[in-house]
């Protein structure tokens, strides 16, 4: 019923070998951690008697030889060997067009190894909430997001985008517009959305806020982020299962 699609491209520029760079107790770093989380997700879903979406197809799409070799250890993962055309810095739009051909299930959940704090419970809760919203609000797609309610100014538009100053120049922060930014942990939609919009989301997607308390939307973007994750793996109880 659900295809989980994980693109892992080689050639990271800001952090060398970012996707498989060694982490404490994780020889293949971010990729190994993400596969552990997804295996735990599979086990959670198998145990849920009243969960309607038990069938998971998990696909890793990569052009990296080391990742290919590592992924082949997992019998439950489908490997998509990405060609050079789909592996450039600006090839995301082209890859999106290929995803419905790569994934065989009705719904597609696109995720990244660079969201290491988005774990099995976050995936399960996101999926459950997505289908609940589909029934009640008829949404077509959703993305994981962090909510911002702060005074935001657009330099390009030369105006405040957080509020209308004609109504009130300095409203209370709780009265500001609710704005959301995609933290890139999850994009979820039906196959039909990909085919109709040539996109992983429809034109009016629904933001699903992630748990700020344990930073599930945290994204590895630079070496400082990577080092912060190292510290978390060593000292955060969340990663106690990795201790050997």
QUITA-V622925 format. One record per residue. RES is the residue in one small letter. SS is DSSP state (H for helix, E for strand, L for the rest). OMEGA is omega in whole degrees, -180 to 180 (* if undefined). D_FIRST is the distance of its C-alpha to the first C-alpha in Angstrom with 2 decimals. Layout:
res	ss	omega	d_first
RES	SS	OMEGA	D_FIRST
RES	SS	OMEGA	D_FIRST
//
This chain:
res	ss	omega	d_first
x	L	-179	0.00
x	E	171	3.85
x	E	175	6.89
x	E	-174	10.01
x	E	-177	12.95
x	E	176	16.44
x	E	179	19.48
x	E	-175	22.63
x	L	176	25.72
x	L	173	29.15
x	L	177	32.37
x	L	-174	32.14
x	L	-177	35.46
x	L	176	35.99
x	L	-177	35.01
x	L	179	35.66
x	L	-174	32.80
x	L	-171	30.89
x	L	177	27.50
x	L	177	29.06
x	L	-174	32.36
x	L	173	33.47
x	E	179	32.88
x	L	179	34.42
x	L	179	32.95
x	E	-177	30.33
x	L	180	31.70
x	L	167	28.85
x	H	-175	28.80
x	H	-180	26.00
x	H	180	23.64
x	H	179	24.32
x	H	-179	23.92
x	H	179	20.51
x	H	175	19.23
x	H	-180	20.86
x	H	-178	19.11
x	H	175	15.61
x	H	177	16.62
x	H	176	17.81
x	H	178	14.57
x	H	-179	12.87
x	H	177	15.84
x	H	-177	15.71
x	H	179	12.22
x	H	-176	13.40
x	H	-178	16.47
x	L	-175	15.17
x	L	-174	15.82
x	L	179	14.86
x	L	-171	11.62
x	L	-171	8.95
x	L	-174	5.87
x	L	-176	7.21
x	L	178	5.19
x	E	171	6.33
x	E	-177	7.90
x	E	-173	11.13
x	E	172	13.49
x	E	179	17.11
x	E	-175	19.00
x	E	173	22.72
x	L	-175	26.20
x	L	-177	27.80
x	H	-179	29.26
x	H	179	29.38
x	H	178	25.74
x	H	-179	24.81
x	H	-179	27.07
x	H	-176	25.76
x	H	-178	22.02
x	L	176	22.86
x	L	-174	23.78
x	L	-177	20.18
x	L	-176	18.75
x	L	179	15.15
x	E	175	15.32
x	E	-178	15.09
x	E	173	18.21
x	E	-179	18.76
x	E	-173	22.54
x	L	180	23.37
x	L	-175	26.57
x	H	-178	29.53
x	H	-178	28.87
x	H	-175	25.57
x	L	179	27.23
x	L	-178	30.01
x	L	-176	30.58
x	L	-175	29.69
x	L	-175	26.86
x	H	-179	23.96
x	H	179	24.00
x	H	178	23.94
x	H	179	21.12
x	H	180	18.98
x	H	-179	19.69
x	H	-173	18.53
x	H	178	15.16
x	H	177	13.36
x	H	-178	15.14
x	H	-176	14.23
x	L	-175	10.46
x	L	-176	8.60
x	L	-175	5.01
x	L	-179	5.47
x	E	-178	6.22
x	E	175	8.69
x	E	-179	10.64
x	E	-179	14.04
x	E	-177	16.37
x	L	176	19.77
x	L	-178	21.80
x	L	172	24.60
x	L	-170	23.16
x	L	-179	24.29
x	L	174	24.73
x	L	-169	21.21
x	L	-175	20.18
x	H	-180	17.53
x	H	177	18.62
x	H	178	18.48
x	H	-178	14.86
x	H	-179	13.96
x	H	178	16.28
x	H	-179	15.14
x	H	-179	11.47
x	H	-179	13.02
x	H	178	15.60
x	H	-178	13.52
x	H	174	11.83
x	H	178	15.31
x	H	179	16.86
x	H	-179	14.69
x	H	-173	16.02
x	H	-175	19.53
x	H	179	20.27
x	L	179	17.93
x	L	-180	17.28
x	L	-178	15.50
x	E	-179	15.29
x	E	178	16.65
x	E	177	18.35
x	E	-172	19.97
x	E	170	23.65
x	E	-178	27.07
x	E	177	29.32
x	E	171	32.86
x	L	-180	35.72
x	L	179	38.72
x	L	-176	41.40
x	L	-178	39.91
x	E	177	42.06
x	E	179	41.16
x	L	-179	43.87
x	L	-180	42.85
x	L	-179	42.89
x	L	180	45.81
x	E	174	44.53
x	E	177	42.77
x	L	-179	39.08
x	L	-178	38.70
x	L	179	41.05
x	L	-176	43.49
x	L	176	46.98
x	L	178	48.57
x	L	-179	47.34
x	L	-175	48.04
x	L	-179	48.99
x	L	179	47.85
x	L	173	45.49
x	L	-178	44.18
x	H	-180	41.19
x	H	178	39.07
x	H	178	39.95
x	L	177	38.79
x	L	174	35.81
x	L	180	32.47
x	E	-176	31.27
x	E	171	28.14
x	E	-179	27.57
x	E	180	24.32
x	E	173	24.57
x	E	177	21.92
x	E	-177	19.94
x	E	165	16.69
x	E	-177	15.78
x	E	-179	12.55
x	E	174	11.85
x	E	176	9.96
x	H	-179	10.66
x	H	177	13.47
x	H	178	15.18
x	H	-176	15.61
x	H	-177	17.03
x	H	-172	19.22
x	H	-172	20.61
x	L	-176	20.55
x	L	178	19.47
x	L	174	16.75
x	L	174	17.85
x	L	-177	19.32
x	L	178	23.08
x	L	-178	22.94
x	L	-179	20.29
x	E	176	20.37
x	E	174	21.73
x	E	-174	20.50
x	E	-180	23.42
x	L	-175	23.20
x	L	-179	25.53
x	H	-177	28.86
x	H	176	30.46
x	H	170	28.88
x	L	-176	28.35
x	L	178	24.59
x	L	-180	24.79
x	L	-176	27.47
x	L	178	27.21
x	L	-176	29.25
x	L	-178	31.37
x	L	-175	34.75
x	H	177	36.69
x	H	177	37.56
x	H	-178	33.91
x	H	180	33.51
x	H	176	36.61
x	H	178	35.48
x	H	177	32.32
x	H	180	34.66
x	H	-180	36.63
x	H	-180	33.65
x	H	-179	32.49
x	H	-169	36.08
x	H	-177	36.84
x	L	180	33.83
x	H	179	32.76
x	H	-177	29.12
x	H	-179	29.56
x	H	-179	31.69
x	H	-180	29.22
x	H	-177	30.26
x	L	-178	33.91
x	L	*	35.43
//
